[in-house]
Amino acid sequence: MHLRRNFFGVLVLMLAISITCPLNGKADDQLNMPPEGFVALFNGTDLAGWKGLVADPPKLAAMSDEVLAKAQEEADQKMRDHWKVENGVIVFDGKGDNLCSAQDFADFELYVDWKIEADGDSGIYLRGSPQVQIWDAGDHDVGSGGLFNNEKDENPSKPLVNADNPIGEWNTFYIKMVGEHVTIKLNDQLIVDNVVLENYWERDKPIYPTGSIELQNHGNTLYFRNVFVKELSSGAE
């Protein structure tokens, strides 16, 4: 009898732990706290350090300072209308445009947690360019994390494996970009191995040397947290 009671007591404790602990193993008071060597792009409280999407890089480059300033003001208002912070999580309501880092980056390492709902579709833009794919793997033949817009055979667009967690659960990207090359892990599994990211905007040119990190949307409710970046010196391995 005592053994049976002890067994059920342990079972109840294990269930309680599984319910209260986040899927990525971090307690709530550790959310949005960067690991050593990284800085938080998202502070867990508001959208400081982020801005609204104005245009793609070639169009941005062609704008005068005055035109850009006005367009940025309008884009920032749209950002505030549709991107919110709730309980330490960036939440997108399914309307509006991409969320862009205010800072441009060259070579970097990036961590980002993301979660989607059924039929969700999103992505991570690197240096203002698409994209590390995020989608409902059940709707496609492959999982998330591929460099979706790559076209050349030598630059695979699909991930090596499907490493997505079930819909409604958190996933974690680790993304490393050095020069043109991108390496990605999804939930600790290698899915992109040092692949060139092609320039979607100008196919005859290499990817831009710097640009913003963007959280992309396709009209779905989206969730992001634990967005951490570490800038690398040029040519770092």
N, C-alpha and C positions, 0 to 999 in steps of 0.2 A: 504493500500500500504506500509506504514511504517512497519507494523507488518510482511508483507511478506518479505520485504528486510532484516529485522532483522533476520528472520528465516533462510533465505538463507545464511546470513553472518555467523551465528552460525554454520550452517551445513558445510560450507567451512572450518571454523576454526577447527572443530572436525576432518574432513578428513585430514587436514594438520597435526594435532597432531598425528593421527593414523599412518600416513605414516612415520613421522620423528622419532617417539619414538620407541626404540627397544622393542621386544615382552616381554622381561623380566622386562621391566619398568626402565631399567638403561639407562641413557644418555651415548653417546659415551665417554665422558670424565670421566665417572665413571667405564668403563669396566676394568676388571682385578684389581680392587681395593678391597681388602679383607674386609669382615665385621669384627667387633671387635672380637678379640680373635683368628682370623685365620691369616694365612700367605699365600701369593700367591705362588703357585707352578709354575705358568706361569706368567712372568713379563710383558707380552703384547708386548714385543719388539723382543725378540730372544729366543733361546732354552737353555739358561743358566739354569742349574739345571736339565737337562734331558740328557739321554744317549740312545744309540741304544741297541737293544735286542741282547744278545749273545746266551743265551740258557735258558732252564728251570732250576729251582732251584737245582734239583739233579745233573744235568750235570755241573752247575756252581760250586757246592761244590767239585766236583771231579777234577777241573782244577787246575794246578799249577799257581802260581802268574805270571810266565812268559808267559804261554799259554793264560791265561786270559787277560793279558795286550795287547797282540797282537790281540786277537779276539775282544777286546773292541774297539781298534783303528779302525778296519775294520767295526765294527757295527756302530760306531759313524759317519764314512764317509757315510755309507748307510743312516743313519738317516738324515744327512744334505742334501743328494741327494733328499729325498722324503718327508720330513716334513719341511714345511716353515711357516713363520709368515707373514700374510698379514692383514694389518689394524687392528691389535690387536687380530687376530684370528689365531690359529694353524690350518694349512690346510695340509691334507695328499693327495698325488696325486694318490693313488690307487696301488702303488708299494712299495716294501720294507717290513719292519717288524714293530713290535710294538714300540711305544715310551715309554721309562721307566723313572721314576723318579730316579735321581742320589742318592737320599737318601732312605734308607729303613725305614719303619714305622711298629709300633706294633699296639697299639690301637689308633684310630683316628676318626675324623669326616671329611667329604670331601664334598665339593660342586663342581660340574662341569657342565657347559653348553655344550650341544652337538647338532649337526645337521647333518642329513644324506640326501642323495638324494634317488630317487626311487630305490627300491630293495637293499638299503644299509644294511650293516651288520657290526657290530663292538661290542665293549664291554669294560668294565673296569676290569682289573685284580687287585685283592686285595692281597697284600703280594706276588706278583709274580705268582698268581694262578687265573685261570679262574673260574667264571667270572660273572660280572653283565652284562646281555645281552642288546645289542642295536641292533634293526633291524627294518625293514619296517613292521609295524604291519599289514598292508594290505596284506602281503604275508603269514601271519601266523594266527593261531587261538587265539593267546595271544599277549599282548603288550610287550614293553621293560621293563627291570628292574629285571627280575627273575634271580635266581642263576642257570643258565642254565645247568651246569654240575653236579648238585646234583643228586644222584641216589636213595637215601633212602627215603622211604615213609614219615618218620618223619621229613625230611628236604625238604620241597616243593621247586621245581625248577621253578614254574610258579609264576608270580606276582598275587596279590590279585585282581587287576583291570587293565584294559587297560587305562592308563593315558597319552598315547602319544599324542603330538600335531601333526597336519598334516605334512606330508613330506615337507621339505624345511623350516620349522619353528624351532626356537630354543626350546630345552627342558632343564630342569634343574634337575639333580640328587642331592639329599642329601643322603649321605651314612655314616652310623655309624658302625664301627667294634670294638667290644670289645671281646677279647678272640677269640673264634670260631664263635661268633654270629654276624649277620649282620642285620641291619635295614635300609630300603631304602624308600625314598619318591621320587616320580617323579611328577614334576609340582605341588608340595604341597599335593599330595595324597599318603597315605601310601600304599605301594605295597609289601613290604617284612617286616615281623614283627618278629624280633629277631630270625632269622633262622640260623642254623649252616651251615657254608660254608665248604663243604667237600674238601678233598685234592685230586684234580684231578690227580696230578702227582704220588702220592703214596697213593693208596686207603686204605691201611692198617694203615695209620698214620693220626693224626689230622692235621689241617692246620698249616703251619709254624708260629712260633711266631712273625717273622718279615719278611719284604720283600718290594719290590718296588710296587708303583702304576703304572699301565701300561695302555696306550691307545691302544686298540687292533684294528687290521684291518683284513678284509677279501677281500682285493683287490678292495675297493670302495673309492671314494672321500669322505673325512670326514672333519668335522669342530669342533673345541673345543675352549672354552674360559672360563674365570672366574673360574679357577681351584684353589680352596682354601682348605687348610688343617689345622686342629687343632689337635695336638698330645694330647692324653689323658693319664693320669696316669693309671697304670695297675689296672684293675678291676673297672674302672670308670663306673658308671651307665649311 
